[in-house]
Amino acid sequence: MSRTDQDTVLEVRGLAVSYAGNRAVALDALRVGRGEILGVIGANGAGKSTLVNALAGWSRGDPRVAGEVVLNGERIDAWPTHDRVRAGLLLVPEGRLVFSRMSVEENLSTAFAPLAAPGRKVYTRDEIYGLFPRLHERRGHLGAQLSGGERQMLGIGRALMMGPRLLLLDEPSIGLAPMLVSQVLQTMRTLARSGLSILLVEQNVRAAMEVVDRLVLLERGRVVLEGPAAEFGNDPRIAQAYLGAHAA
């Protein structure tokens, strides 16, 4: 598949993921533009994590995956996970991507640094400390000694040092205090303004709506609603199901 829109970083067509014959995800199309944050929301079991794992080429089980995944104009769906990482498709799972027996500084020192490429920024350790000052304060602490929010920051920092073209974030707000949720998500907005594309899977719909450009609602692995975040807030189905009856 060739890319027709020069601002498209990720394009997905006909993505289907099945486990033991049971369809978990069935997407006709999905697109993320350059410098855009696309939010993916849905109830537990809607297929959100299955989606990002399929894009990254990783899974705990043995799924059957079909469809086309194009990153920066190059089809990658047949590539193994490590080649997708080297091409700039980085997944930060829930609070992971951190070595627990290494210090913050050591974690950041071991991040794979890719070759420079147009439109691909490789962040330095000092830049990561600038984005997340708390990591600088805790730079001598082991990964196992960090709070959930600090591990999330460190996981994102490691990914940024690997020069992502597209950052996949799977439930970054899980287990975090509201203040940290806001800090992490607002940092994602800052990164998007610099040109980084982000696909954000999030159950905290209210927090996600404050930073994403567009939202996709998944139900049983299918897209049932898609559009600008502002329009979602005015949809009574979204307000009642995800923002609370008071918002509706």
Secondary structure, 3 states (H helix, E strand, C coil): CCCCCCCEEEEEEEEEEEECCEEEEEEEEEEEECCCEEEEECCCCCCHHHHHHHHHCCCCCCCEEEEEEEECCEECCCCCHHHHHHHCEEEECCCCCCCCCCEHHHHHHCCCCCCCECCECCCCHHHHHHHCHHHHHCCCCEHHHCCHHHHHHHHHHHHHCCCCCEEEEECCCCCCCHHHHHHHHHHHHHHHHCCCEEEEECCCHHHHHCCCCEEEEEECCEEEEEEEHHHHHCCHHHHHHHCCCCCC
